Amino acid sequence: MYGPLMIDVAGTELTAEDRGVLSCEQVGGVILFARNVETPEQVRRLCNEIHQQQPDIIIGVDQEGGRVARLRKGFTPLPAMGKLGDLFDSDPCGALSLAYDCGYLMAAEVMAVGIDISFAPVLDINGVSQVIGDRSFHARTEAIVALSSQFMRGMKAAGMATTGKHFPGHGSIAPDSHVADVIDHRSFEQIKAVDLQPFIQCQPWLDALMPAHVIFSQVDDKPAGFSKIWLQDIAREQLGFNGVLFSDDLSMKAAHVAGDVSARVTAALEAGCDMALVCNDREAALQAIQTAAQLPKPNQTRLEAMRSQLPTWQGSLEATCAQFDYWTVAKQNITQAFFNESLVAAQATDPTDYKR
């Protein structure tokens, strides 16, 4: 039985408190951050520990590439998706091929260490947002759709479900929702004509969506992740999306508009989210567990579809990934196209370490 909450754990191995939290039936998922990661071998041990506590739990991570990559030391570096967009302008065929390789390579290495999903790809446009930037594939819809579709084809070929974020689009509004309230005053017609298009056109490839903590004031006075209009009327009814709806992290500044963590969890789940993320605040997670105990269970079939068939660990990342037919080729293609020794070294740290 999948509970409606995704929480985090303290470090590189489980504490007694972590084990107690993971035993709660309201917890259906765990998200890993940079503090949980030392080496591929250690991550696999941690994920095995988590699965021992709750065998069916969904483990997720943000492994987009570029500056948002939690798995670094010992893993193959991935370019920011904007690098694919740059290449697309001069060599579209080459960029599309490498987008597939990036999706496959990312998914294979993430699953190899025991993680079910990476919250990817970013489908926001590269507009004025302070938090999106080169996390986006491009500024133009047709390029985003072409590249992200190939990226998702690669993910699915390796065996991972996809999550498009941040519905209906964070790229056209400047403030960073991690640290500020974000309000977009455009009409629904303007949003649909631009930011929403990648989500509409990529829907055949999408298994899940993650809504933005952005208030689109001409549509609703609530952020999209708390809005029945966006999640039920638009995503479910108008667009016919039947996959999972993950909330963005409810600890982010822009989510606080809904009130305390109990109010945020309730608002997200009642608006239509299948799973609510409460990260980097254990006290809030404990409160969220109490709140979720009073709420209905999420759609179990949808959440089950996010689980991956994890490969058997073979003692190292390389040996485990060798079970994926295309991993070696994808790794060579990406490394040759985007990285040299100095760039690989630069990937070793993530100065921003955004939660999402």
N, C-alpha and C positions, 0 to 999 in steps of 0.2 A: 504494500500500500504506500503510495507516494504522498507525503505530506506537502503542504503548499509553501514551505519556506526553503530557501537556499541560504546557508550561513557560511562563515569562514571558520578556520581553526588557527590556533595560536602560532605554531612554528613548524619546524621540520619533522616533528613527530608528535603524536597525539599526547595531550596531557590528560589527567584524570577528569578534569572539567570538560575537555573536548568530548571524551567518551560518554560522559553523562548527557551532554547536549545532543550528541548524535543518536542516542538511544531513544530520544523523544519522537513519537510518531508524527509530529507536525513537521519534522525536518525531512525533506525529500531530496535535498541537494546540498553540495558543498562547493564553494568556489575557492580556488587557490590563488595566492598572490606571490609576489617576489620573495617575501619573507619565508614562504613555505618551500622554497626551492634552493637546493645546493647543487646537486648533480642528478643526472637521469636515474641512477640507481636509487638514490635517496627518495626521489619523487615516487618511484614505483613502490618502494617500501611503505611510504606514507599512504598512498592510494590503497595498497593492500590492507593496511591497518583500518582505514576508513571503511572498506568493504567488509572487513571482519565484524565491525560494529553494526553495519546495516548493508547487507549484500546487494540490495536493489537500488541503492542511492545513486543519484546522478552527480558526477563530478565534472565541474566546468572550470574554464580558465580563459583569460583574455590573451590569445596568441595571434594577434592581427599581423604582426610584422612591424618593422621600423621601431618607433619609440614605445609602442604598446606591445610588449612581448615579455611575459612573465618567465618563460623558460629560455634561459640564455646559456649559461656555462655548460658545455658539452652537447648543446643542440645546434643544429644548422641555423645560422642567422637568415632571417627573411627580410626582404626590402620593405619599406613603407609602400603601401599600395599606390601612392601617388607616383612612385618611380615607374610603375607599369603604365600609368597614365601618360607620363612624359614620353615613354617609348612608343606608346600607341600613336602619338601624333606624327612620328616619323616612320614607324615600322609596325603597323597594326597587326599583321600576321604574326610577327615575332612576339609582340606583347601578349596577344591572345594565347599563344602557346605557353609562354612563361607564366601567365595567370593560372592556367591549368596546373602547371608544375608546382606553383606556390601553394595552391589549395591542396594538392595531393601530399606534398612534402610536409606541410604543416599538420595535416590530419594524421598522417602516419606516425610522426614523432610524438604528437600529443597522445594518441591512443596507445603507443608503445609503452608509455610510462604510466598507464592505468587511468587516464582521463578520458571521459566520454566525449565531451564537446569543447570546442573553442567558440566563444561568442563572436562569430564572424560569418559573413563579411559586413563591413561598414558600407551602407548604401546611401549615406548622406552625400550631397554634392559638396565639392570644394569651393565654398563661397566665402563668406566673411567670418565664419565661426572661429573663435579663438581656441576651441578644443578639438575641432575636426582637422582642418588643414590637410596635410598629406596622408592622414589616415584614410581619406577619401581616394577613390580611384581617379577622379577627374572632376572638372567643372561642368562637363556636358553630359546630359542624360544618356545619349546613345553610347558614349564611351563607357560610362559606369555600367550600363546594362550589359554591354558586350564583355567587358573584362570580368565583372562580378559573376556573370553566368558561367564563364570558363573556370573561374576560381571555385565556384560551387560544384561544377562538374568534377573537378579534381578532388574536392572534399568527399563527394559521394562515391567516387570510384575507389577511394581508400576505405570508405565505410563509415564516414561521419555525417551526422545530420547538420543542417545549416541553420544559422540564426542571423537574420537581417536586422541591422540597427542603424539609426535610432528613429523608428517610425513616429510620425510621417516625414521626418527630416529635420536635422539640427543644423544643417550647413548654411542656412540663410539668415541666421540670427547670431550676433557676435558674442554675447557673454557665455562664459563657461558654466554649465549647470552644476558642476561639482562644487563651485564656490559662490555662485550667485543665482538670483532668481532670473528667469529668462522668459520674456514675453514677445511673441511674434504677432504683429497687428495686421497681417495680410488677410485677405479674404480666402475662403476655402477654394474658390476657383483659381486664385493665384498659386496657392500651395499645391493644388492638384496638378496644375500645368507644369510645375517645375519639380519641387522636392519629392512629391509623392510618386512621380513617374517611375523611378527605379524600383520602388516597392511593388507597384502595379505590374510592371513588365517582367520583373524577376520572380513573380509569385510561383510559377511552376517549379522553381528550384528551392523554394523556401520551406523549411520545416518549422521554423519558429520566427517570431518577431520580438524585438525589444523596443518598447516605446520610449520616446524622449521625455525627459522632465522639462518640457517646454509648454507654456501656456499659449495656445493659438486663440487669441482673445475673440476673434470674429466667429469662432466655432464653438468654444466652450470656455468657461472661466476657470477650469481646472487643467493642470498639466495633462498631456496626452495619456500618461500612464495611470491616471486616476479618472479618466473620462469615459463614461459609457458611450458617449457620442462617437469618440474616436475608436474605441476598442470593439464595441458591439454594433453600433449603427453603421460605421464606415468599414472597419476591418472585417468583421464577421459578415454583416448583411450586404453592404454595397460591393465589397471586393470579394466576398466568398472565401475568406481565408479560414482554413480549418485547423491550422497547426497550433503550436504552443505559443502562448503570450507570456514572456518573462518580464517582470518589472525591471527597470533599471535599479541601481542600488538605492534603497530607501533612506540611506544615511547621507546622501548627497544634499547639498544646501538647497537646491531648487525643489526637493521633495518635501521640505519642512513646511511648505505652504499648507499642507494637509493637516498639520498638527503634530502631536507626539507620535512615537513609533506605533502605538496601538492604532491610532487613527490612520496612519499611513498604510499599514498592512491591511486594515479593513477596507480603506478606500481603494487600494490597488486590486484586491481580490474581488470586491463587490463590483468594481468597474469591468472586470472580465479577465484579469491576469490569472493564469494557471499557477504561477509560482512567483513569490515575492522575494527579492534579494535584500537581506539585512546584513551589511558587511562592516567590519572594522569597529564594532561596538558590541561587545559581548553582553553588556547589561541590556542594550536595546534588543538583542537577539533573544534573550531570556524573556523579556516582556512580550516580544512578538510570538513566542511559543505559547504563552498563556492566552494571548488574543486569538491565535489561529485555532486553538482547541475549541473555541466557540463557533467556528465558521465551518461551512461545508467543505468536504474533501474535493480536490480538483479532479478534472477529467483524467482518469488513470490511463486510458488508451493513448491519449495525446502525449502524456509525459513518458510513457514506456517507449514511444518511438524515438526519443532522444538518447536512449541508451545505445552504446556502441558494443560491438563484438570485439572485446579487447584481445590482442594477441598474447600468446604465452610468452612470458619473459624468458629470454635466452641468456641472461647474464650481463648483457650490455645493450646500450641503445642501438648500436650498429647491428649486432646479431639479431636483435628483436625486429628491427626495421627491415632486415633482409627478407623477412616473411612477406613483405609487401612487394609485389612483382616490379613496380615501377619506381620504388624509392631511390635506388641508386642513380638512375637516369635523371630523375627530378632534382636530386641533390646536386649532381654535376652541372646540370643546366643552370640552376639558380646561382650556384657559387661562381661559375664562370661568367655569367651575365652581369652580376651585381657586386661581387665582393673580391677584395684582395686582403692581404694580411692586416693592413691598417684599419680597414673597414670592419673586419671581423672583430678586431680588438675593441673598436668603438662600440660594438654591440654588447659588450660585457656588462654595461651598466645601463640603467634606465632612470635618468634624473627626474622625470616627471612622475612615473609610476602611477598613472591615473587609475582610479578604481575601475573605470569602464573603458 
